[in-house]
């Protein structure tokens, strides 16, 4: 699936956010949107963060299970701030239409010390978590996104794009931190009352990786149920 660079710095209702250095690009619509919208978001986020790491292989050694937990926790914190009360079981029945709660892992790439190479880094992987809710009305989505926007700014995240799309266009929030190594995106589609979220964490080395292993480490990780936090 295609990977592409991300949108620009914070704006209100930009025409189309785009930049090679930020976390996410504008998400397209059309007939393929019912299948591709959440997948586009997660692939774009992963692609951008992986691209930011292409010149470096100085990744920490962290077990995929630990990175999966960290990734999911970022989504859980955002979910709580958004104020959603529904529970989302792991999996995805009908992407772009139904609820989604999945973890995925992808290769990390390097361009080498001279920027002339283009290859995957042995043993390195990048985890992401993407989720979605159907039947999210404006009364929930609008106040939730505005609240999350302010919360993430206060928490030290850099808002790379923020758009209030009104009644016809998508509402978008894209953030990153740690020099772009970690990012999140959130989009609400008012025409279908569909809300998506994506979290991606930095690349890491799998301590158990061995020469000859195929596929990115961490494939097959299954997230917990996503729902309102039980804290407090």
Residue pairs with C-beta under 8 A, 6 or more apart in sequence:
1 39
1 43
2 43
2 47
3 43
3 44
3 46
3 47
3 48
3 50
3 51
4 25
4 44
4 47
4 48
5 18
5 19
5 20
5 21
5 22
5 25
5 47
5 48
5 51
6 17
6 18
6 19
6 20
6 21
6 22
6 23
6 24
6 25
6 44
6 45
6 48
6 160
6 161
6 174
6 183
7 14
7 16
7 17
7 18
7 19
7 22
7 23
7 24
7 25
7 26
7 160
7 161
7 172
7 174
8 14
8 17
8 18
8 19
8 22
8 160
8 161
9 19
9 22
9 159
9 160
9 161
10 159
10 160
10 161
10 162
11 17
11 161
11 162
11 163
12 162
12 163
12 164
13 163
13 164
13 165
13 166
14 161
14 163
16 26
17 24
17 25
17 26
17 160
17 161
17 163
17 172
17 174
18 25
18 26
19 160
21 52
21 180
22 48
22 160
22 161
22 174
22 176
22 180
23 45
23 48
23 49
23 160
23 161
23 174
23 175
23 176
23 180
23 183
23 184
23 185
24 41
24 44
24 45
24 48
24 160
24 161
24 172
24 174
24 183
24 185
25 44
26 172
27 37
27 40
27 41
27 44
27 170
27 172
27 187
28 40
29 37
29 170
29 189
33 96
34 96
34 97
35 95
35 96
36 95
36 96
37 95
37 96
37 187
37 189
37 194
37 196
38 92
38 95
38 96
38 100
38 130
38 132
38 196
38 198
39 95
39 130
41 130
41 185
41 187
41 196
41 198
42 104
42 128
42 130
42 198
42 200
44 185
45 128
45 183
45 184
45 185
45 198
45 200
46 104
46 106
46 126
46 128
46 200
48 180
48 183
49 126
49 176
49 180
49 181
49 182
49 183
49 200
49 202
49 203
50 106
50 107
50 108
50 109
50 126
50 203
51 109
52 179
52 180
52 181
53 59
53 108
53 109
53 110
53 181
53 202
53 203
54 109
54 110
54 111
55 110
55 111
55 112
55 113
55 115
56 110
57 108
57 110
57 121
57 124
59 108
59 121
59 124
59 202
59 203
59 204
59 205
60 202
60 204
60 205
61 204
61 205
61 206
61 207
62 204
62 205
62 207
63 206
63 207
63 208
64 105
64 125
64 127
64 204
64 206
64 217
64 218
64 221
65 218
65 221
67 125
67 127
67 201
67 204
67 218
68 103
68 127
68 129
68 218
68 221
68 223
70 127
70 201
71 103
71 127
71 128
71 129
71 199
71 200
71 201
72 103
72 129
72 199
72 223
72 224
72 226
74 129
74 182
74 184
74 199
74 201
75 129
75 131
75 184
75 197
75 199
75 226
76 226
76 229
78 148
78 152
78 184
78 186
78 197
78 199
79 131
79 197
79 226
79 227
79 228
79 229
80 228
80 229
81 144
81 147
81 148
81 151
82 140
82 144
82 145
82 147
82 148
82 186
83 140
83 143
83 144
83 147
84 133
84 136
84 140
84 144
84 228
85 227
85 228
86 99
86 133
86 227
87 225
87 226
87 227
87 228
88 99
88 100
88 101
88 131
88 133
88 225
88 226
88 227
89 99
89 101
89 225
90 101
90 102
90 222
90 223
90 224
90 225
91 100
91 101
91 102
92 98
92 99
92 100
92 101
92 102
92 132
93 99
95 132
96 194
97 134
97 194
98 132
98 134
99 131
99 132
99 133
99 134
100 130
100 131
100 132
100 196
101 131
101 223
101 225
101 226
102 129
102 130
102 131
102 223
103 127
103 128
103 129
103 218
103 221
103 222
103 223
104 127
104 128
104 129
104 130
104 219
105 125
105 126
105 127
105 128
105 216
105 217
105 218
105 219
105 221
106 125
106 126
106 128
106 216
107 120
107 121
107 124
107 125
107 126
107 216
108 120
108 121
108 124
108 125
108 126
108 203
109 118
109 119
109 120
109 121
110 117
110 119
110 120
110 121
111 117
111 118
112 119
121 203
122 209
122 211
123 205
123 206
123 209
123 213
123 217
124 203
124 204
124 205
124 206
124 217
125 203
125 204
125 206
125 216
125 217
125 218
126 200
126 201
126 202
126 203
126 204
126 216
127 200
127 201
127 204
127 218
127 221
128 198
128 199
128 200
128 201
129 198
129 199
129 223
130 196
130 197
130 198
130 199
131 196
131 197
131 198
131 226
132 194
132 195
132 196
132 197
133 194
133 195
134 192
134 193
134 194
135 193
136 188
136 193
136 194
136 195
137 193
138 167
138 190
138 193
141 171
141 188
141 190
141 193
141 195
142 164
142 171
142 188
145 164
145 171
145 173
145 186
145 188
148 173
148 186
149 159
149 162
149 173
152 159
152 173
152 175
152 184
153 159
156 177
157 175
157 176
157 177
157 184
158 175
158 176
158 177
159 173
159 174
159 175
160 174
160 175
160 176
160 183
161 172
161 173
161 174
162 172
162 173
162 174
163 169
163 170
163 171
163 172
163 173
164 171
165 171
165 172
165 190
166 190
167 190
168 190
168 191
169 190
170 187
170 188
170 189
170 190
171 187
171 188
171 190
172 185
172 186
172 187
173 185
173 186
173 187
174 183
174 184
174 185
174 186
175 183
175 184
175 185
176 182
176 183
176 184
177 183
178 202
181 201
181 202
181 203
182 200
182 201
182 202
183 199
183 200
184 197
184 198
184 199
184 200
185 196
185 197
185 198
186 195
186 196
186 197
186 198
187 195
187 196
188 194
188 195
188 196
189 195
206 217
206 218
208 217
209 217
